[in-house]
């Protein structure tokens, strides 16, 4: 079965960096898009970043653009999130997610609605990130 195991969370000071990892198993990793999402205490799940199955394109929510970088190593079945210049508002439980398709329409909107990037097929258990001085 699909398994996603996040790691790399911890404590950091504002302006610091952390690198999250997600080990994937139970499916052909290179065939599916992946994402990171986060949930802060008392708030809903927020999508953070997504990447196509072949890493040809990546997408970010506005609040992390220029600070976070999503990447993947298909040979190792690994997904990563490099987080730089961390802010206290980045404190949350971070999850990696698997989609059922190769290239979800991240950021696409029509007259009716926008694609919801939280519609991943599976999410992991999460790793905690705490940013404080």
C-alpha positions in Angstrom: 0.0 0.0 0.0 1.0 3.6 -0.4 3.2 4.9 2.4 4.6 8.4 2.9 6.9 9.0 5.7 8.0 12.6 6.5 11.1 13.5 8.4 13.4 16.5 9.0 11.2 18.6 11.1 12.4 20.4 14.2 13.0 23.7 15.7 14.6 26.7 14.0 15.1 30.4 14.6 13.5 33.0 12.4 15.7 33.4 9.3 16.9 29.8 9.7 16.6 26.8 7.4 15.3 23.3 7.5 15.0 20.5 4.9 12.1 18.2 5.0 12.2 14.7 3.4 9.4 12.4 2.4 10.2 8.7 1.8 7.6 7.1 -0.5 6.9 3.4 -1.0 4.2 1.1 -2.3 3.7 2.8 -5.7 5.7 3.9 -8.7 6.9 7.2 -7.4 8.1 8.6 -10.8 4.6 8.3 -12.2 2.8 10.7 -9.9 2.9 14.4 -8.8 3.6 15.2 -5.2 3.0 18.1 -2.8 3.7 19.5 0.6 0.9 20.9 2.8 0.9 22.2 6.3 -1.5 22.7 9.2 -0.9 25.2 12.0 -2.6 24.8 15.4 -6.2 25.8 15.1 -6.1 26.3 11.4 -7.0 24.2 8.3 -4.7 22.4 6.0 -2.8 24.7 3.7 -1.2 23.6 0.5 2.4 24.8 0.3 4.1 23.4 -2.9 3.6 20.9 -5.7 5.8 19.2 -8.3 5.1 17.3 -11.5 6.1 13.6 -11.7 9.2 14.4 -13.8 10.1 17.5 -11.8 9.7 19.6 -14.9 7.5 22.2 -13.1 7.0 23.2 -9.5 4.4 25.4 -7.9 4.2 27.4 -4.6 1.7 29.2 -2.5 2.4 32.9 -2.5 3.6 33.1 1.2 6.6 30.7 0.5 7.7 31.8 -3.0 11.4 32.6 -3.0 11.9 30.9 0.4 10.9 27.3 -0.1 12.0 24.9 -2.8 10.3 21.6 -3.6 12.3 18.9 -5.3 12.3 15.1 -5.8 14.7 12.3 -6.5 12.8 9.7 -8.5 15.7 7.2 -8.3 15.4 7.3 -4.5 11.7 7.7 -4.2 12.2 10.8 -2.2 10.5 14.2 -2.0 12.1 17.2 -0.4 11.2 20.7 0.8 14.1 23.1 1.4 12.8 25.9 3.7 15.0 29.0 4.0 14.4 32.3 5.7 11.9 30.7 8.0 9.3 32.8 9.8 7.3 32.1 12.9 4.2 31.8 10.7 5.8 28.8 9.0 5.3 26.8 12.3 3.0 23.8 11.5 2.8 20.1 10.9 4.0 19.5 7.4 2.6 16.7 5.3 3.7 15.2 2.0 1.0 14.1 -0.4 0.6 11.9 -3.5 -1.7 12.6 -6.4 -3.4 10.1 -8.7 -2.1 11.8 -11.8 1.3 13.0 -13.2 0.6 16.7 -13.7 -2.3 18.2 -11.7 -3.5 21.6 -13.0 -1.9 23.6 -10.1 -3.0 27.2 -10.2 -5.6 26.6 -12.9 -8.9 28.5 -12.6 -11.9 28.6 -14.9 -15.0 30.7 -14.5 -16.5 28.2 -12.1 -13.6 27.4 -9.7 -9.9 26.9 -9.2 -8.2 23.6 -8.9 -7.9 22.6 -5.3 -4.3 21.4 -4.8 -5.3 19.7 -1.5 -7.1 17.0 -3.6 -4.1 14.7 -3.2 -4.9 11.0 -3.1 -2.9 10.3 0.1 -1.2 12.3 2.8 1.5 11.2 5.2 1.5 11.5 9.0 3.4 14.7 9.1 6.6 16.2 10.7 6.5 19.2 13.0 8.2 22.4 12.2 8.5 25.1 14.9 10.1 28.5 14.2 10.7 30.7 17.3 13.4 32.8 18.8 
